[in-house]
Amino acid sequence: MYCLKCGAQLPDDAGFCMKCGASQTKGAAPTAGGAYSPQQSSGPVLAPAGATALKCPSCGAPISPKFGEMVITCEYCGTGITLNSDGWKNIQKHTMLPMRLTRDQVEAKITEMMDKGIFKHHVHEESVMEEQTASYIPYWIIPVSARTSIVSVDALAEAGQVATTAALMGVLLGGMGGRRSLDGRGRLGSPLFLGMGSWRSALGVGGKFALPPTRFYGGMGMGMGMGMGGNTKTYQLDLNYNYPVVAMKDLTQYQPRDYAFDLSQRQLFDVSKLDKGIKVLNGDISEDLAQAQAKTLVDQLQSQKAHAQYHMIQQMHTDIDVSEGELLHVPVWFSRYDHKGKKIVFVLDGSSGAAINSMGL
């Protein structure tokens, strides 16, 4: 079959397009951006929320939810079901990333990360591996739109104001002839009494401005009202994310902060393509809860990016919208080492080979 929206070739039973994300259900309602929503919430309820046994909607195999589970993958056919306020429903958008990292490749990458740096040449050699496992970890991929308004000091305008004030005070205080500090020790360049020679030094050759010493900022600068927020500018930081939220409460070390999976490599979840020696984990975080967590984490990420980009932020406000997501099973390598009593942990994306998290280095 071919995508109803972009024409890409898809498996015959595809619920959505892997290229453009459009639903393959005829008559699905378009979103504001023109793409089709997968209508994930419109599926029939398979069983009430308190059910202790139900059947897989695809193959009919028995499924027995364990206490706390909210995301289950059928071990026979790979169909995903999730628990929400209405009860158990089929997950319409369930994908996976292929495993590409072997154990030897994991070791090579970890050795490189552990021994990186002039003082770390033998860290890996001196460490003892305590655990190394691979699992298919469920992540909710939540589309997030974040719009952050920022009010910050305009650094260029502030520097200009400092230069103008410095020149003005050089003229005024130079005319006063003040060259000695109030404490009578005869020190030149005091914050309060600077003669023309000292101000020429501050201004630089030819009158070009050079930043005054720190004492000037602490005394004269603040006294003149500089750095008090008069030179402010408003900025906008608008970003879109496909934000991953690990669907298991206990796996906080697996939660990315500023890491995005390569969704262009994802495939429809197919149990026949999984490595039989790697366990597929279920989850205990619903999509609703994942959306709430994505809002919190993206808000923190926007703040981090804003502070890295803008000078002296005075006000900041972020509006966040989330959309229906998908369940993505990612092959993840977890490795823990002991280095002279210190624990070092690596969480690697088994598909791309990149580090999702590293701790203890």
C-alpha positions, 0 to 999 in steps of 0.5 A: 500500500501507499501513503494516502498523503505523500505516496510513500510505499508502506507495509499493507497493514501500516496504521501511519506513514513512516515518512510523513506521519499521516494516518492511513485511516481514510477520513481521518481529520487533518490537523492545523498543519495539514497532516493527519492525526492518527486518531489514537484515542478513538480506538475501542476499549479492549478491557476495563481498567481493572482487568487482570486478563484480556486478549491481544487485539491482533492475535488473540493471545492471552495477556495478563497485566501485572500490577502497575503496568500501563504499557504492554507488548504482546510477546507473540505478535508484538501488538502494543496496548496501553491503559488510560482513563477509559481502560485498555486500548490498542496502541495505534502508533508503535515503532522500534529502532533496529539494534546495530551495536554489538557488545564489542562495539559497546566496549570500544565506545565506552573505552573511548569515553572513559579514557578521553582526556589527558588525565584519564588514559587508564580509567577503563583499564583500572575499572571493573565492569559490574553490569552490562545488559541490553534491553528494548526500552519503551519510550513515549515520543511526545511532539512538543511545541515550546514558545519562550519569551525572554527579557534580558539585558542588551549587552551591546547597549550596556557596554555602550552606556558604560563607555559613555559614563566612563568618558563623562566621569573622566572629564568631571573628575579630571577637572576636580583634580582628584588623584588620591583615594579617600583613605589617604594611602595615595593609591591611583585608580580609586573607584571614587577619585580618578584623575585624567591620567587614570581615565585615559588609561581606562579609555585606552589609546586614542580614547577607545574604550577599554572596560574599567577595573572591577572596582569601578563596576562595584562602586561608580558603575552601580552608582550610575545606574548601570546594570539595573535593567534599563537596556533590555531587549525581548527575544523569542525562542520557539522550538519543536521537539519529538521529546522522548519520555522513558515509559518506566518509573524506575529507569530514571537513568535512561531518561534523556535530557537533551537527546533525540532518537533518530526517528528517520530510522524507526520501523513499525514494531515487528517482533520477528525482527527483534533479537531473541536474546534481548528482553522487550520491557513493558512500561508503567507510565501512561501516555497522559503522564508522559505528556505531563512529564514532557512539558516539565522537561521541555520547560527546563530544557528551554530555560537551559538553552535560553540562559546559554544564549542570552545575557542576564535574563530578567524575565522568562515565560514558556508556553508549551503544547503537546500532541498525541505521541507514539510508543517507540521501543529502543535497543539500549545498552546499560553498563556500570563500572567500578573505578576505585570505589566510584560508580560510572554508568553509561546508557547507550543508544543501541541503534545510533551508538550515541550516549543517552546518558553518562554518569560518574565520569 
